[in-house]
Amino acid sequence: MRGQGQYYQRKKFRVFMVDDDRDDRQLFLDAFDELHVNIEARAFGNGQDALLHFEGTETLPDLLFLDMYMPVMSGLECLQKIRADQRYADVFVVIFSNTRDIEIIEQAFVMGANAYVRKPDKFATLKKILNKIIAYKSQCLTYELKQEYCMLSLGT
C-alpha cells in the first residue's frame, strides 16, 4: 500500500490498549513488538487510567483499543467520554472484546467506535488483525479521511 509506507516514515504510530486483563495487555504489546513497524504501544488497566493519561499529555494515540468489560470504567463509558471531548475527535477507537452481543456492539458503533474486533484465540491471528488495523488507519490518515468515515469490522 502506497499510503501506509508514507505514513510510517512521517511519524511514530501511537497505539494504546485499555484492558483489565494483564495477560491480554502483555500479548497485545508482544504482538506489536513482533510487527516491526514504527509504533509506540502503551497499555492501561482501565478506562479511567487511560483518560487520566490523556489529560496529562498533548500526545494522543492514533489507535485506541478498548476492552468492553472492565472495572472502574468500562470500555463504553470510556468511549462515551472520549467522543464527548473534541480533543479526541481524531482518535480511532477499536472495541476489542470477547462479546458476541450484537446489541452491545451496535451500541458501541452508535457511540462512536470506529471498529469492533473479537479477541482472537491465537497469537498469530492477533498479529494479523493488528497489522490490518494499522494499515487501515494509516490509509485514513494518509488520505486525510474524516474520522467518522473510517469504520471497520474484522471477523476472526
N, C-alpha and C positions, 0 to 999 in steps of 0.2 A: 504494500500500500504506500503510495507516494506520500500522503499526508502524515502517516504515523512516524516515519523516519524524520521528517522535518520537525515535528513537534518535539520528539525526544532530543534532538540536537539543540533545540532552543532553551529548554529548561528541565529541571528535575521534576518528575511527576510525583505529586504528593498523594499518598493513599492512606486513609485512616480506617481502622477496623474497630467497631464497638461491639463487644460480646462479653457476657459474664463468664463464659467457659474458658478457663485459662488454656486448656489443650487446643481448643479451636483457634484462639488468638495466636498461639505458637505455630500451629500448622499454617495459618494464613501468612505469618511473617516468613516462615521457612519457604513457602511456595514462592513468594516474591523474591527471596534471595536466589532461588534457582532459575528465575525467569531471565536474569541477566539484562535487565533494562534499567535505565536511569530513574530509579524510584527511591523515594523516601517513604518508608512504611512505618506507621505507628499504630499502637493498639491501646484501647481503653476498656475498662471493665464494665462501664455502664454509660448511659446517655448523659447523665449529669456531669461526669468527669470529662467527657468529650466537650460538652458545651462550656465548661469552665476553662478548658484549654483554649477553645476558640476565642473566648472573651479576652484572654490574655495575650493574644498574638494577632498580627495582621496577616500571617501566613496561613491561609485556609487550605484544606485539601482539595485536590481536583476530583477525587473519588472518596466517598464515604460509604462504607459497608456497615449496615445496622442489623444486628440480630433483632428479631421481633420481640422475644420474651426475655426480659432482664429485670432484676430487682432495682430498686432506687428510681430508675426512669426507663420505661420500655422503649423499644425502637420507634413505635408510633408516636409516643409522647415527644421523643427527641426530634423526630421528623416534623411534627407539628410546630415545635419551637423554631426549628431551622427555617421552615418555609414562612414563618411569620416575621422573619427578620430579613430585610432586603440585603444586608451584608452577605448573606449566604445564598443569594439567588443563583450563583454560578456553580454551586457545589452539586455534583452529580451523585445522587443518593441511590444506593443499591440496598434493597432489603434482602438480607442474606440469612435465611431461616429454614427450619425443617417443616414449617407449617404447610399443610395442603388445603387449608380452609380458604376456598375461593373468595368468600365474602371479605375476609380479613385482607387478602392480597389485593382485591379490588379497592378496598378502603385505603390501603397504602398508596396505590396509584392516584386515587382521587385527592389524597392529602399532599401529593407532590413527589412521590418516589419516581425515579427515572427507570428503575429496573427491579425485577424480583428474580432471585436465584435461590433455588433449593440447595441446601448444603449437600455436597456430594459425599459419597462414602469412600472414595478413593482419592489419594493424594494427586495422582497423575491427572485425574478429572478436574480437581480443584485448580491445578496449574493451567489447564486448557481453558477453563472458564475465565480465570483471572486475565489470561492473555487476551481472550476475545473482548472482554470488557474494556481493558486498557486500550486496545486497538480502536474500539468503537468510540470511546470517549475522546481519544486523540483525534479521530476524524472530526468529531463535533467541534473540538477546539480549533483544529487547523482550518476548517472551512467556516468558522465563526457562526455556527448554527446556534440559534437561540435555545437556551436550556429547555424550555417547555416543548421543543420539537425533538429532543433527544430522549426517547424512551426505548426500552429494550427488555425483552423477556427471553431467558435462556432455559431450556429444559436440560436436565442432567440424565 
